[in-house]
């Protein structure tokens, strides 16, 4: 790429791209941890709601309606505060994700054409693969036949392989014979 003319666009090198991808990975892991924390908070909210329901049933049977009503109100207020906290956290995580995606758009605009070219190259190679394999098989068969011809006609090669060079008496054809393999 050093011979290409420089334009107004910024070209990232591999280390910057790797660093950016690492940063994105860390951010995604952080977001995942926060989502896990929210799941735990939701379990607590569910538990609080269950406790509030149990308190409501106990209040029906109790004689101190005012005290039981206060306990129910406190449980509901606690659950409501936790829901507000979770909503705030979710909103901030959503905003962070949107900012990250906005920051990633220039990088994706650079990477996408390169990835498309790589996929097209791989597709062309896969289309050529059957022809290459068939050519390799044909070449192997031809080399085997050529090797057999050379071994049969050339006395030094036949001797190296442990055979015995000779001629058919009737046809005068040279052969390389082997007693036992």
C-alpha positions as CSV (number, residue, x, y, z in Angstrom):
1,X,0.0,0.0,0.0
2,X,3.0,2.3,0.3
3,X,3.0,3.0,-3.5
4,X,-0.7,4.1,-3.4
5,X,-1.4,7.8,-3.5
6,X,-2.5,9.3,-0.3
7,X,-6.0,10.7,-0.1
8,X,-8.0,12.5,2.5
9,X,-9.0,9.2,4.2
10,X,-7.1,7.8,7.1
11,X,-5.6,4.3,6.7
12,X,-5.2,2.3,9.9
13,X,-2.3,-0.1,10.3
14,X,-2.7,-3.6,11.7
15,X,-1.6,-2.7,15.2
16,X,-4.1,0.1,15.5
17,X,-6.8,-2.2,14.2
18,X,-5.8,-4.9,16.7
19,X,-5.8,-2.4,19.5
20,X,-9.2,-1.1,18.5
21,X,-10.6,-4.6,18.3
22,X,-9.1,-5.4,21.8
23,X,-10.7,-2.3,23.1
24,X,-14.0,-3.3,21.6
25,X,-13.7,-6.7,23.2
26,X,-13.0,-5.2,26.6
27,X,-16.1,-2.9,26.2
28,X,-18.3,-5.8,25.1
29,X,-17.0,-7.8,28.1
30,X,-17.8,-4.9,30.4
31,X,-21.3,-4.5,28.9
32,X,-21.8,-8.3,29.4
33,X,-20.8,-8.0,33.1
34,X,-23.2,-5.1,33.5
35,X,-26.0,-7.1,31.9
36,X,-25.2,-10.0,34.3
37,X,-25.4,-7.6,37.2
38,X,-28.7,-6.4,36.0
39,X,-30.0,-10.0,35.9
40,X,-29.0,-10.4,39.5
41,X,-30.8,-7.2,40.4
42,X,-33.9,-8.5,38.6
43,X,-33.8,-11.6,40.6
44,X,-33.6,-9.5,43.8
45,X,-36.5,-7.4,42.5
46,X,-38.5,-10.6,41.9
47,X,-37.7,-11.8,45.4
48,X,-38.7,-8.5,46.8
49,X,-42.0,-8.6,44.9
50,X,-42.6,-12.1,46.2
51,X,-41.9,-11.0,49.8
52,X,-44.3,-8.0,49.3
53,X,-47.0,-10.4,48.1
54,X,-46.4,-12.7,51.1
55,X,-46.6,-9.6,53.4
56,X,-49.9,-8.7,51.8
57,X,-51.4,-12.1,52.5
58,X,-50.1,-11.9,56.1
59,X,-51.7,-8.4,56.4
60,X,-55.1,-9.8,55.5
61,X,-54.9,-12.1,58.5
62,X,-53.3,-9.7,60.9
63,X,-55.2,-7.3,63.2
64,X,-52.8,-4.3,63.0
65,X,-53.8,-3.0,59.5
66,X,-51.8,0.2,59.8
67,X,-48.5,-1.6,60.7
68,X,-48.9,-4.2,58.0
69,X,-49.8,-1.5,55.5
70,X,-46.6,0.4,56.4
71,X,-44.5,-2.8,55.9
72,X,-46.1,-3.3,52.5
73,X,-45.5,0.3,51.5
74,X,-41.8,0.0,52.5
75,X,-41.4,-3.2,50.4
76,X,-43.0,-1.7,47.4
77,X,-40.9,1.5,47.8
78,X,-37.7,-0.7,48.0
79,X,-38.7,-2.6,44.9
80,X,-39.5,0.6,43.0
81,X,-36.1,2.1,43.9
82,X,-34.4,-0.9,42.6
83,X,-36.3,-0.8,39.3
84,X,-35.4,2.8,38.9
85,X,-31.7,2.0,39.5
86,X,-31.9,-0.8,36.9
87,X,-33.6,1.4,34.4
88,X,-31.0,4.1,34.8
89,X,-28.2,1.5,34.4
90,X,-29.9,0.1,31.3
91,X,-30.3,3.5,29.8
92,X,-26.6,4.4,30.3
93,X,-25.5,1.0,28.8
94,X,-27.7,1.6,25.8
95,X,-26.1,5.0,25.3
96,X,-22.6,3.6,25.6
97,X,-23.5,0.9,23.0
98,X,-24.8,3.5,20.6
99,X,-21.6,5.6,21.0
100,X,-19.5,2.5,20.4
101,X,-21.4,1.6,17.3
102,X,-21.1,5.1,16.0
103,X,-17.3,5.1,16.6
104,X,-17.0,1.7,14.9
105,X,-18.7,2.8,11.6
106,X,-15.5,4.3,10.0
107,X,-13.5,1.2,10.9
108,X,-16.2,-1.1,9.5
109,X,-16.3,1.0,6.3
110,X,-12.6,0.3,5.9
111,X,-12.8,-3.4,6.8
112,X,-15.9,-4.3,4.8
113,X,-14.5,-4.0,1.3
114,X,-11.3,-5.9,2.3
115,X,-13.5,-8.7,3.7
116,X,-15.6,-8.8,0.6
117,X,-12.5,-9.2,-1.6
118,X,-11.2,-11.9,0.7
119,X,-14.5,-13.9,0.4
120,X,-14.5,-13.5,-3.4
121,X,-11.0,-14.8,-3.6
122,X,-11.9,-17.8,-1.5
123,X,-14.9,-18.5,-3.6
124,X,-12.8,-18.5,-6.8
125,X,-10.3,-20.8,-5.2
126,X,-13.1,-23.2,-4.1
127,X,-14.5,-23.2,-7.7
128,X,-11.0,-24.2,-9.0
129,X,-10.4,-26.9,-6.4
130,X,-12.0,-29.8,-8.4
131,X,-9.9,-29.0,-11.5
132,X,-6.7,-28.8,-9.4
133,X,-7.5,-32.2,-7.7
134,X,-8.3,-33.9,-11.0
135,X,-5.1,-32.5,-12.5
136,X,-3.1,-33.8,-9.6
137,X,-4.7,-37.3,-10.0
138,X,-3.9,-37.3,-13.8
139,X,-0.4,-36.1,-13.1
140,X,0.1,-38.8,-10.5
141,X,-1.1,-41.5,-12.9
142,X,1.1,-40.2,-15.8
143,X,4.2,-40.0,-13.5
144,X,3.5,-43.6,-12.3
145,X,3.4,-44.8,-15.9
146,X,6.5,-42.9,-16.9
147,X,8.3,-44.3,-13.8
148,X,7.3,-47.9,-14.8
149,X,8.6,-47.2,-18.3
150,X,11.9,-45.9,-17.1
151,X,12.4,-48.8,-14.6
152,X,11.6,-51.3,-17.4
153,X,14.0,-49.8,-19.9
154,X,16.9,-48.5,-17.8
155,X,19.2,-51.2,-16.4
156,X,20.8,-49.0,-13.6
157,X,17.4,-48.0,-12.2
158,X,16.2,-51.6,-12.3
159,X,19.3,-52.7,-10.4
160,X,18.8,-50.0,-7.8
161,X,15.3,-51.3,-7.2
162,X,16.5,-54.9,-6.7
163,X,15.2,-56.1,-10.1
164,X,16.8,-57.9,-12.9
165,X,17.0,-56.3,-16.3
166,X,16.3,-58.6,-19.3
167,X,14.6,-59.1,-22.6
168,X,11.6,-61.1,-23.7
169,X,13.1,-63.5,-26.2
170,X,10.1,-63.5,-28.5
171,X,9.4,-59.8,-28.8
172,X,12.7,-58.2,-27.8
173,X,11.0,-56.0,-25.2
174,X,13.1,-54.8,-22.3
175,X,11.8,-55.7,-18.8
176,X,12.8,-55.3,-15.2
177,X,11.8,-58.5,-13.4
178,X,11.6,-59.0,-9.6
179,X,11.7,-62.4,-8.0
180,X,9.9,-61.4,-4.8
181,X,8.8,-58.2,-3.2
